[in-house]
């Protein structure tokens, strides 16, 4: 088990002096990323808040949610690389059109569309909104799963790390987002096959994902955020291979959203027209309403068969048929 992310959650008008101690202590648990998320500042305070955190050395900042339209989000994301989200599909499409036209599709990684409501105080950026002060963590653990019972054991270890860090800083431990997410060859798709003998794309895939979600839900740890299987295409090398081999396509990822939180995440999508994209988002919204849980969406609108995703390499594009 590795710590995928350690996140400090603050109010936008907090005293940011705690950030310095947090950055120092967080490095001690050797996370893949160290993050700060602030409650959404009023639009006229956003730049000051983001600049203050940047000046303290924070690289991963989540701040722009709820109050912000596509033009404002584009300005801050392009200038600061700050993480943001939309609740309105029309604003999300407007943002995607802007970066597509400007040749800045790489900015998609910083912005999510939340369908079915917001998620609070998760370390997973950008699809989370801060409402409390404290510490949250997420874990990288697909390779630790040799049996389904390993889920609870790993999550308890992660909770201990989070509680100790929060105690050291004198802050509340908000919880661990127990979502099973990948990073390169540390693959969720491989974990599914290892545990259930099913390759994603085959019959039984929905059931396998559901069983993992049940194990996550049953684990007796303090949780926050999404707490489900995640399938971000660009971040999972085995998912990429399955797409290239023709075993997974856009329809599969949409379908899997019924049993996992971001079934269409970090995914290049070869465009078939903006109206078609809007209809796709409506399908995903319908799934979230039936499921009665929020889902996150991040796509890269592209015109190529493979798209270079910063930090994760070449990723096959899913085809959006006109």
N, C-alpha and C positions, 0 to 999 in steps of 0.2 A: 504493500500500500504506500502510495505517495499522497502528499497533500497537493491537490490541484490548485486551489486558490485559498488564500486567507484574506478576509475582507473586513475592514473597519467601516461601520455604518455610523454616520453622524447627521445631525441636523445641519441644514445649509448655513445657519447663523451661529453655529458652535464656535467655541474657542478651538482653533485648529492646532494648538500646541501639542495635543495628545498624538497628533500624526507622527511627530518625530520619534517618539518612544515606540509607537506601533511599528513603524518601518524597521526599527532596529530589532525589536523582539520577534517580529514575524519572520525575519530571515533565519532565526534560530530553528524553525521547524522545516526549513528547506522546501518551501512551496514552489510550484512551477510559476505562480504569479502572486504578487502582493497587490491588493486593490483597496481603493477607498470609494465608498458610495455615499452620496449625500442626498437628503430629501430634496425634492425639486425646488430650486430657488425661484423667486419671482423673476420674470424675464429681465427686468432692469438690474438684477443683482447677479445674473448668471456668469458674466465674464469675470467679475471680481472674484467670485467663489472659485471658479475653475483656475484662474491665474494664481490664486493663493495656494491651491493644492499643488499645482505644477511647480511653483517656487520652492515648495518643501520637498520636491523630488518624487512626487507620486506620478507613476507612468500610466496606471489604469484607473480612470475616473469615470464613475457613472453619476450623471446629474440631471440630464434633460429628459423629463417625462411629463406627461399630463398636460402641461400648459403650452407646449411648443408645437408650431406648425412646421411644414416641410422646409420653408425658406430659412427659418431660424436654425433648425437642426442642421441643415446643410452648412450654414456659416460656421457653426461651432465645431461640427465634426471635421470639416475640412481644415479649420484653423488649429484645433487643439487635439483632435483624435479622441474626443470625449464620447462615452457610450450613451445611447439615447434609445427611446422607444416611442412608438405610436399606438394608440388605441383605435385610431380611425384608419381604415384600409385606404380611403381616398387620399389621405395625407401621405401614407406610406408609398402609394403608387406615384404620387407627385414627386416625392423624394427620389425614388428609383429613376423616374424619367429625367430628373435633373442630373444625377450622376452618370447616367447612361449617355446623355447628350454631351456632357462635358468630358467624357472619357475618364471618369473617376469611379468606375464601378468598384474598385477595391474598398471604397468607403462603406460598402454594404455591411461589412463585418461589424461595424460599430452600431448598427441600427436594427432593431427588431420591431415587428408588428406583434402586438399582443391581442389575441382574439379570445373573447369570452371572459374578459376581465383582467385585472392586474394581479401580479404575484409580488409579494412583499419580502424584503430583507433576505433575499437569496444572494449568494456569492456569484451566481451565474449572471454575467453581463452579456448583453444589455437588457435582458428581459426581466428586470426586477426593479421595484421601486422601494426606496428606503423610507421607513416610517418610525424606526426605533434606533436608539444608540446601542452599540454593542459590537460583538464579533460573530461572524459566521464563517464556516469553512465548507469546502467541497473536496472530494477525494477522487483519486485516480486509482481504480481497483479492478478493472476487467481481468488482468492477469492473475489476480489473487483468487479467483473463483474456480475451484476445482469441483465443488459441489454446491448446491443451492444454499445449504446451511452456512456456507462461508460468508454470505452477505451480512448476516447479523454480527458475526465475529469481527469483520473488518470495520463495520460502522461503529461498533463500540470502541475500537481502538482509535478511530478518528475523532469520536466524541471526546475521549480523554485528552487528546492533543488540543482540541478547541477550548475545552473548559480550562485547561492549565494556562493557555495563552491569555484568555479573557481574565482569569484571576490575577495573573501577573500585571495586567494593565489596569486592574480595578474596574473592569467593564462587565456588563452582562454578556453571558454566552447565549446568543440568539438561537443557535442550533447548527446542525450539519445538514446541508442539502445532500441527501443520500442518493441523488440521481447517479445512475451508472452511465458514465460518459467516456469517450475514447480520447486517445492522443497518439496519432500515428499507428505504430504496430501494436500498441496497447489498445486492442480493438474490441468494441462491444460485439460486432458481428462474429468474431472468433469465439468470444465467451458464450454466445448463444449456441454456436455449433458444438462447442466443447461440452456444455451442460445438457443439451437436449438432442444432439445429433441432427440438428436442422440448420441448413444454410438459409440465411435470409433470402426471401424470394420464393422459397419452397412452401408447400403446404405445411402447416404447423407453426409458421413464423409468428402469427398473431398470438397463438397460445403460449409459445415460448416467452415472448415479451411480457405477456400478462403474468406468467408465473414469476418472472423476475420482479415485476412490480409488486406482486403480492408479498414476496420475500422482503422487499424494501419497506413496504408498509408495516409488516409485522415486526420489524426490528425495533427493539425497545431502547431507542435513543431519542434525544431531543432533536426534532427535525424542524427545518424551515425551508420554504421555497417550493420547488417542483417535486422532487422525490419520485422520479420515474426514469425509465430507460430513455436515453437520448441517442439520436442517430444523426449527428452533424456530419454530412457527407465528406467535406473537405478534411475533417479531423480524423477520419478512420480509414486507414489504408486498405483494410479488407473490404469495406463498403465500396471503395473506389474500384477494386478488382471485380467485385460482383456486378457493378454497373458496366464496366468495360466488357465483361463476359456475357452481357445480355440477360443476366439473372435478375437484375433490379432495374426498374425504370421509375419515371415520375409517379405513375399510378400506384406503385408499391409504397412509395414514401408517403403519399397522401393517405393511403389506406392505413398505414401503420400509425398515423396520427391518432387513430381511434384508441390505441393502446399505449402510446408513449407521448411524452409532452411535446418535443419538437420533432415531428415526423418529417419536416421539411426545413432543415436548418443548415446553414453554411453550404448551401447548394447552388452551384451555377445552374441557371436555367436558360436554355437556348430559346430565345423569344419567338412566340408565334403571334404576337400582337398584344397591345396593352389591354384591349377589351377581353381577350382570352385570359390574361393574367388576373384581371378583376374577377372573372368567373371562378377561376381557381381559388382565389382567396375567399370567395363566397362559399365554396365547397368546404374549405377548411374551417370557416366560421360555423357552418352547420354542424360539423363534427364536434367542435368545442361546445356548442349548445347542447347537443345530445349527450355528450360525455359529462357535461356540467363541470368542466375544469378548464382553466385557461390553457392556451397553447401559444408557443412562440414560433415565429416565422422569420427566417433570414435567407434571402436569395440574392444571387448575383445575376442581374439580367445581362446576358452575353449573346454574341453572334458566332461563337467559336465552338468547336467540339470539345476542347479541353481548355480550362482556364487556370492560370497560375494564381493560387490563393496564397497571399503573403503568410509565411510561417508554416505552411502545410503543403506547398508544392502543387504540381499539376493535378487538376481535378476534372473528371469527365462531366460534361454538361448534360442535365436531364432535358429531354425534348418536350417543349410545350406545344402540342399540335394546334394549328389554327382551327 
